[in-house]
């Protein structure tokens, strides 16, 4: 598991983001406890579909613009794993 920090809302202090990779079952789990939010996707899922679902999920907690920026950042971190 990796832990990163990023401001979730502009002007706020950085919030912890948890990234967990399960190589045996081939999926990645992202979680932001401060938002009471989590998201998972499999290795096999198409990138475009993952981006669409991730942005839609984040939009429920954040605005559209911030959700798109955060989704890009989260996927970048997930690819590093």
LOPA-538579 format. One line per field, with one value per residue: residue in one letter; z, x, y of N, C-alpha, C, O in turn. Coordinates in steps of 0.1 Angstrom, whole numbers, m for minus. Each point is the difference from the previous one (the first is absolute). Layout:
<atoms>
res: a ... .
nup: Z ... .
neast: X ... .
nnorth: Y ... .
caup: Z ... .
caeast: X ... .
canorth: Y ... .
cup: Z ... .
ceast: X ... .
cnorth: Y ... .
oup: Z ... .
oeast: X ... .
onorth: Y ... .
</atoms>
This chain:
<atoms>
res: x x x x x x x x x x x x x x x x x x x x x x x x x x x x x x x x x x x x x x x x x x x x x x x x x x x x x x x x x x x x x x x x x x x x x x x x x x x x x x x x x .
nup: 0 m15 8 m7 m9 8 m11 19 20 m19 m1 m12 21 0 m20 19 m11 2 2 m9 5 m13 9 22 14 3 20 m8 18 m7 11 1 13 m7 m16 13 m4 m14 m3 m11 m1 m17 7 7 21 m13 m12 m21 m4 m3 m20 m17 m2 m9 m22 m12 m2 m15 m21 3 m6 m22 2 m13 4 17 m5 m12 10 12 m13 m7 14 3 m17 2 14 m8 m12 15 1 .
neast: 9 m14 18 m21 14 m21 8 m11 6 m9 23 m6 m5 22 m8 m6 20 m20 22 m19 20 m18 20 m2 m6 22 8 m13 13 m19 16 m22 16 18 8 15 23 m15 21 m16 21 m13 12 m15 m1 m19 18 m3 2 20 9 m6 8 21 2 m5 17 17 m6 2 21 3 13 m16 m4 m13 m21 m7 m3 m19 m18 m1 m8 m22 m10 0 m15 m20 m1 m3 m22 .
nnorth: m12 9 11 5 16 2 17 m5 10 8 0 m18 m4 0 m8 m9 m6 m9 m7 m8 m9 m4 m3 m3 17 5 5 15 1 10 10 6 m8 11 m14 m10 1 m9 m8 m10 m7 m7 m18 m15 8 0 2 m6 m22 m8 4 m13 m21 m2 2 m18 m15 3 m7 m22 m4 m7 18 10 22 6 0 17 19 3 6 22 16 2 11 23 10 4 19 16 m1 .
caup: 0 0 5 m6 6 m10 4 m7 m3 m1 12 12 3 m7 6 m3 m10 1 m12 3 m11 2 m12 m2 m6 m11 1 7 8 4 11 7 12 3 m9 2 m14 m5 m14 m5 m14 m3 m11 m13 m4 m9 6 m2 9 13 2 0 13 10 0 4 14 7 m1 10 12 m4 m13 m12 m3 10 m1 m12 4 10 m6 m7 10 5 m10 m1 12 m1 m10 6 9 .
caeast: m9 7 m7 4 m8 m4 m12 m12 m8 9 1 0 12 1 m7 6 m6 5 0 3 0 m1 5 m6 m13 2 m7 5 m10 3 m9 2 m8 m5 m12 m8 m1 10 m2 8 m1 8 10 m6 m9 5 4 m11 m11 5 0 m14 m6 7 m4 m14 m1 5 m9 m10 6 7 m5 5 14 10 m1 8 14 4 0 13 10 m2 4 14 6 m4 9 13 0 .
canorth: 12 13 11 13 11 10 8 m4 13 11 8 m9 m7 m13 m11 m13 m8 m14 m8 m14 m9 m14 m6 m14 1 9 13 12 7 13 4 13 m1 13 1 m12 m4 m11 m4 m11 m4 m12 2 m3 11 10 13 10 m3 3 15 4 m4 7 14 0 m3 12 11 m1 7 13 6 m7 4 m6 m14 m3 2 m11 m13 m1 m2 m13 m10 0 m7 m14 m6 m1 m12 .
cup: 0 5 m7 7 m12 6 m8 m4 0 13 12 2 m8 7 m4 m10 1 m13 3 m13 4 m13 m3 m7 m11 0 9 8 4 11 5 11 4 m8 2 m14 m2 m14 m3 m15 m2 m11 m14 m5 m9 6 m1 10 15 3 1 14 12 1 5 15 9 m1 10 13 m3 m12 m11 m4 9 m1 m12 3 10 m7 m8 9 6 m9 m2 11 m1 m11 5 7 m7 .
ceast: 9 m9 6 m8 m2 m11 m12 m9 11 1 0 14 0 m7 6 m8 7 m1 4 m1 0 4 m6 m13 m1 m10 7 m11 6 m9 5 m9 m7 m13 m10 m2 10 m4 9 m1 10 10 m6 m9 6 3 m11 m11 4 m1 m14 m7 7 m5 m15 m2 5 m9 m11 5 6 m6 6 14 10 0 9 15 4 0 13 11 0 5 15 7 m2 10 14 2 5 .
cnorth: 12 11 13 11 10 9 m4 11 11 8 m8 m6 m13 m11 m13 m8 m14 m8 m14 m8 m14 m7 m14 1 11 12 10 6 13 5 14 1 14 3 m11 m6 m11 m4 m11 m2 m12 4 m1 11 9 13 10 m2 3 15 4 m3 8 14 1 m3 12 12 0 7 13 5 m7 3 m7 m15 m5 1 m11 m13 m3 m3 m14 m11 0 m7 m15 m7 m2 m13 m12 .
oup: 7 m2 1 7 m8 7 m13 m11 9 6 11 m9 m3 13 m11 1 0 m6 6 m8 8 m9 m11 m9 m5 m9 7 m6 5 m1 2 m1 4 5 m5 m4 5 m4 4 m5 7 m7 m9 m12 2 9 9 5 7 10 9 6 9 11 8 7 10 10 3 8 9 m6 1 m3 m4 2 1 m3 m2 4 0 m3 1 4 m2 m2 3 2 m5 3 5 .
oeast: 10 m13 12 m10 9 m9 1 m6 8 m11 3 8 m11 1 6 m13 12 m11 11 m10 8 m7 m1 m3 m11 m8 9 m11 11 m12 12 m12 m11 m9 m11 m12 11 m12 12 m11 10 m1 5 m3 12 m8 m3 m6 m8 m4 m3 m6 m8 m3 m3 m8 m6 m1 m6 m8 1 m9 10 8 10 10 7 7 11 9 5 9 10 6 6 10 8 4 7 11 1 .
onorth: 1 m1 2 m3 3 m5 0 0 1 3 5 m1 m6 0 m1 0 m1 1 m2 1 m4 m1 m4 m8 2 2 m3 3 1 m3 2 4 0 8 0 m3 0 2 0 2 m1 10 7 1 4 5 7 9 5 4 9 8 4 5 9 7 3 8 11 5 9 m6 m8 m9 m5 m6 m10 m9 m5 m9 m11 m9 m7 m10 m11 m8 m8 m12 m8 m5 m11 .
</atoms>
